[in-house]
Amino acid sequence: MSEKIIILDFGSQVTQLIGRRLRELNVYCEIYPFNKVPVLGPEVKGVILSGSPCSVRDANAPQVNLEGIKGCYPLLGICYGAQYLAWKWGGAVEGSIAREYGRAMLDITDPSSPLLEGVSLHSQVWMSHGDTISKLPEGAKVIASTESVANAAFSFEGEQTYAVQFHPEVFHTTEGSKILSNFAFRICGCKGDWTPDSFIETTVAALKHQIGDDKVILGLSGGVDSTVAGVLMNKAIGHNLTCIFVNNGLLRKNEYEDVLSSYRDMNLNVIGADASDVFLRELAGVTEPEAKRKIIGRLFVETFDKYARQIEGARWLAQGTIYPDVIESAGIEGIASKIKSHHNVGGLPEKMDLKIVEPLKMLFKDEVRRVGRALGIKEELVGRHPFPGPSLAVRIIGEITKEKLDVLREADDIFIKGLRNYDCTSLHLPSASDPRVEAANLYDAIWQAGVILLPVKSVGVMGDERTYENPVALRAVVSTDAMTADWFPLPYDFLSQVSNDIINKVRGVNRVVYDISSKPPATIEWE
């Protein structure tokens, strides 16, 4: 990369948002734990210190050695990062003086500050701190305040070091993007030339150099990450790439056949591995969610391995790992808990003894979609909702049977088709896969949707007969990275129509409910 900004993570749950906001400005950035600072070269244009759940006053508070950074590179401290800069250089940080959580109004006291140039003199910001900076270090000056916090933003004279007590990266800071833009362009001097086209060009060249004439195997899932990885790899190495698409018997209606056909239309060398009977046989009688996941994971590895070993001379395993997978799986010991163990990070290579290539590992989900569009991949694949690795197994509560899968597939098909067919242009909703574009239908406006088959019976009446059948729950959420999510307010007329369609057309269902739980405290999937 020709230029980048480094973000040092102190464990904040919104550190990824800093990276996303910079990338939206076409500025490349990388996130590192505070205790694993990389060697900074001339390609580094600036450094950002993130927030943290910790207090700088704690004995075990995270600390970072800023020697060679502060005063040498443009530096921005956010929340904990701001408190750390104040405390470490002789200021005072105290608790219980002016706690602020939520919205606050920022008053700019120094509009000439490069960090705040062009920002409204009075604007909304988002605060989340229990401590406050009660005294600035020598050589620092206030550039903005709130009613409760005098030192809401400050800078060090004689150097390009800035600090803000609020979070410019979150949506509720109305001019946060402008502040980050000022830091990236005015202060760091970034060009903003990191685009999907430039990523494709540099990645294809790097893949050709890395792989040469070796053969590569890639597991396709039908999701956007593996699809984009496959097309990108194909662009780089062509016939030396072999893709494997495993049918675990838990996919959506007609998904195996439709997706396999789409891949072949894209000139990908793809093998269809139908192991549905094996998966369903091994899942028979299993009800515990984690046990189901482990069985599915093991069988996927075994199936993939069986077909992969038929490819002579393969030396590489390509994976659709993306940046949140890498960050979440790493975590920060003692501060940020490990959020999930992603199936792409480790697993197959240990068994198969192949070298790994991960062409998307520095991209966020929305960036993967933009790259996919630049590669000319069909929108129905690029804009596809995320789908859980264990597939419909985590949307059937309890034991998996063919009969339950048939019921769920039909209900899910009605729901998803209904979302795609509902014209929502009059609602002026942003597309979940690219917020810069207005959604044409409900499916595009939603991050993830599906139907859950519940393990209970409910009484109903159909015609003159009493029924005792299963209810299903509809789930539709909006999110940016699945770490948090909110339920989507589906229009009443849509809910009414889809409920009628499911009950009338799907034998075995007599009740439809809508899940209006957010994450947290609920998760997106039910298991």
HUCOR-V197589 format. One record per residue. N is the residue number from 0. RES is the residue in one letter. BURIAL is + if it has 9 or more other C-alpha atoms within 8 Angstrom, else -. Layout:
n={N;N}
res={RES;RES}
burial={BURIAL;BURIAL}
//
This chain:
n={0;1;2;3;4;5;6;7;8;9;10;11;12;13;14;15;16;17;18;19;20;21;22;23;24;25;26;27;28;29;30;31;32;33;34;35;36;37;38;39;40;41;42;43;44;45;46;47;48;49;50;51;52;53;54;55;56;57;58;59;60;61;62;63;64;65;66;67;68;69;70;71;72;73;74;75;76;77;78;79;80;81;82;83;84;85;86;87;88;89;90;91;92;93;94;95;96;97;98;99;100;101;102;103;104;105;106;107;108;109;110;111;112;113;114;115;116;117;118;119;120;121;122;123;124;125;126;127;128;129;130;131;132;133;134;135;136;137;138;139;140;141;142;143;144;145;146;147;148;149;150;151;152;153;154;155;156;157;158;159;160;161;162;163;164;165;166;167;168;169;170;171;172;173;174;175;176;177;178;179;180;181;182;183;184;185;186;187;188;189;190;191;192;193;194;195;196;197;198;199;200;201;202;203;204;205;206;207;208;209;210;211;212;213;214;215;216;217;218;219;220;221;222;223;224;225;226;227;228;229;230;231;232;233;234;235;236;237;238;239;240;241;242;243;244;245;246;247;248;249;250;251;252;253;254;255;256;257;258;259;260;261;262;263;264;265;266;267;268;269;270;271;272;273;274;275;276;277;278;279;280;281;282;283;284;285;286;287;288;289;290;291;292;293;294;295;296;297;298;299;300;301;302;303;304;305;306;307;308;309;310;311;312;313;314;315;316;317;318;319;320;321;322;323;324;325;326;327;328;329;330;331;332;333;334;335;336;337;338;339;340;341;342;343;344;345;346;347;348;349;350;351;352;353;354;355;356;357;358;359;360;361;362;363;364;365;366;367;368;369;370;371;372;373;374;375;376;377;378;379;380;381;382;383;384;385;386;387;388;389;390;391;392;393;394;395;396;397;398;399;400;401;402;403;404;405;406;407;408;409;410;411;412;413;414;415;416;417;418;419;420;421;422;423;424;425;426;427;428;429;430;431;432;433;434;435;436;437;438;439;440;441;442;443;444;445;446;447;448;449;450;451;452;453;454;455;456;457;458;459;460;461;462;463;464;465;466;467;468;469;470;471;472;473;474;475;476;477;478;479;480;481;482;483;484;485;486;487;488;489;490;491;492;493;494;495;496;497;498;499;500;501;502;503;504;505;506;507;508;509;510;511;512;513;514;515;516;517;518;519;520;521;522;523;524;525;526}
res={M;S;E;K;I;I;I;L;D;F;G;S;Q;V;T;Q;L;I;G;R;R;L;R;E;L;N;V;Y;C;E;I;Y;P;F;N;K;V;P;V;L;G;P;E;V;K;G;V;I;L;S;G;S;P;C;S;V;R;D;A;N;A;P;Q;V;N;L;E;G;I;K;G;C;Y;P;L;L;G;I;C;Y;G;A;Q;Y;L;A;W;K;W;G;G;A;V;E;G;S;I;A;R;E;Y;G;R;A;M;L;D;I;T;D;P;S;S;P;L;L;E;G;V;S;L;H;S;Q;V;W;M;S;H;G;D;T;I;S;K;L;P;E;G;A;K;V;I;A;S;T;E;S;V;A;N;A;A;F;S;F;E;G;E;Q;T;Y;A;V;Q;F;H;P;E;V;F;H;T;T;E;G;S;K;I;L;S;N;F;A;F;R;I;C;G;C;K;G;D;W;T;P;D;S;F;I;E;T;T;V;A;A;L;K;H;Q;I;G;D;D;K;V;I;L;G;L;S;G;G;V;D;S;T;V;A;G;V;L;M;N;K;A;I;G;H;N;L;T;C;I;F;V;N;N;G;L;L;R;K;N;E;Y;E;D;V;L;S;S;Y;R;D;M;N;L;N;V;I;G;A;D;A;S;D;V;F;L;R;E;L;A;G;V;T;E;P;E;A;K;R;K;I;I;G;R;L;F;V;E;T;F;D;K;Y;A;R;Q;I;E;G;A;R;W;L;A;Q;G;T;I;Y;P;D;V;I;E;S;A;G;I;E;G;I;A;S;K;I;K;S;H;H;N;V;G;G;L;P;E;K;M;D;L;K;I;V;E;P;L;K;M;L;F;K;D;E;V;R;R;V;G;R;A;L;G;I;K;E;E;L;V;G;R;H;P;F;P;G;P;S;L;A;V;R;I;I;G;E;I;T;K;E;K;L;D;V;L;R;E;A;D;D;I;F;I;K;G;L;R;N;Y;D;C;T;S;L;H;L;P;S;A;S;D;P;R;V;E;A;A;N;L;Y;D;A;I;W;Q;A;G;V;I;L;L;P;V;K;S;V;G;V;M;G;D;E;R;T;Y;E;N;P;V;A;L;R;A;V;V;S;T;D;A;M;T;A;D;W;F;P;L;P;Y;D;F;L;S;Q;V;S;N;D;I;I;N;K;V;R;G;V;N;R;V;V;Y;D;I;S;S;K;P;P;A;T;I;E;W;E}
burial={-;-;+;+;+;+;+;+;+;+;+;+;-;+;+;+;+;+;+;+;+;+;+;-;-;+;+;+;+;+;+;+;+;+;-;-;-;-;-;-;-;-;+;+;+;+;+;+;+;+;+;+;-;+;+;+;-;-;-;-;+;-;-;-;-;-;-;-;+;+;+;-;+;+;+;+;+;+;+;+;+;+;+;+;+;+;+;-;-;+;+;+;+;+;+;-;-;+;+;+;+;-;+;+;+;+;+;+;+;-;+;-;-;+;+;+;+;-;+;-;+;-;+;+;+;+;+;+;+;+;+;+;+;+;+;+;+;-;-;+;+;+;+;+;+;+;-;-;+;+;+;+;+;+;+;+;-;-;-;+;+;+;+;+;+;+;+;+;+;+;-;-;+;+;+;+;+;+;+;+;+;+;+;+;+;+;+;+;-;+;-;+;-;+;-;+;-;+;+;+;-;-;+;+;+;-;+;+;-;-;-;-;-;+;+;+;+;+;+;+;-;+;+;+;+;+;+;+;+;+;+;+;+;+;-;+;+;-;-;+;+;+;+;+;+;+;+;+;+;+;+;+;-;-;-;+;-;-;+;+;-;-;+;+;-;-;-;+;+;+;-;+;+;-;+;+;-;-;+;+;-;-;+;+;-;+;+;-;+;-;+;+;+;-;+;+;+;-;+;+;+;-;+;+;+;-;+;+;-;-;-;-;-;+;+;+;+;+;+;+;+;+;+;+;+;+;+;+;+;-;+;+;-;-;+;+;-;+;-;-;-;-;-;+;+;-;-;-;+;-;-;-;-;+;-;+;-;+;+;+;+;-;+;+;+;-;+;+;+;+;+;+;+;+;-;-;+;-;-;-;+;+;+;+;+;-;-;-;-;+;+;+;+;+;+;+;+;+;+;+;-;-;-;+;+;-;+;+;+;+;+;+;+;+;+;+;-;+;+;+;-;+;+;+;+;-;-;-;+;+;+;+;+;+;-;-;-;+;+;+;+;+;-;+;+;+;+;+;+;+;+;+;+;+;-;-;-;+;+;+;-;-;-;-;-;-;+;+;+;+;+;+;+;+;+;+;+;+;+;+;-;-;-;+;+;+;+;+;-;-;-;-;-;+;+;-;-;+;+;-;+;+;+;-;-;+;-;-;+;+;+;+;-;-;+;-;-;+;+;-;-;-;-;+;-;-;-}
//
